[in-house]
Amino acid sequence: MRSFRWLAVFLFALSVFAVNGFAQEEKKSTKMRDVEAVISAVGQRTVTFQVERKGKVREEVVGIDEKTEIDKDGAKIKLADLKQTDKVMIKYAPDAYTPAVSVKVIGKGELKKAGGDD
């Protein structure tokens, strides 16, 4: 009887920890964002882009990996095919250190002075 009680307590504790673990996994999921931006630089594994936010031009960097989908006119292209001043739609999680999900070239843009008027 005593071993049965310990087994019941152990299984209950295990289920509580499992539920908490799943709940924390859900909290860790980051919100993806699509932004329209202009590429200011292309690195070996990164893209630096300008995006206008709250009336100011900001520069941000996003990582690119083998899972990132990069396309132009419906055809897949490589990171090296991206050029400065390409206007793109970038899908990424801005609050996470994860690579972009996708980069889609939608035209040509114009680079502006980053930082805006302070």
C-alpha positions, 0 to 999 in steps of 0.5 A, a space after each residue: 500500500 505504501 509503494 502504491 501511494 509513492 507511485 501515485 505521488 510520483 505520477 502526479 508530480 511528473 504530470 504537473 512538471 510535464 504540463 508546466 513544461 508544455 506551457 512554457 514552450 507555448 510562451 517561448 513561441 515568438 510572433 512572426 512579423 512581415 515587414 516591407 524593407 529596403 536592403 542596405 547590405 548583404 553579408 555571407 549569412 545576414 541581410 541588413 535592411 532599412 525599415 520605417 517605423 514611427 516616422 524614422 528609418 531604422 536599420 536592422 539585421 536578420 540572419 539567413 540560413 538554409 531553411 530561409 526561403 528567398 524568392 524573386 518573381 516566384 523563382 527561388 534565388 540564393 542569398 548572393 543574388 540579393 542586391 542593395 536597394 532591393 525592396 523586400 518583404 521579410 518574414 522574421 521574429 524581431 524579438 528572437 535570435 532566429 533566422 528569417 523565415 522568408 525574404 521575397 523581392 518585390 521591386 527596387 527601393 531607395 536607401 535613406 539616411 538611417 535614424 531620422 531627424 532627432 
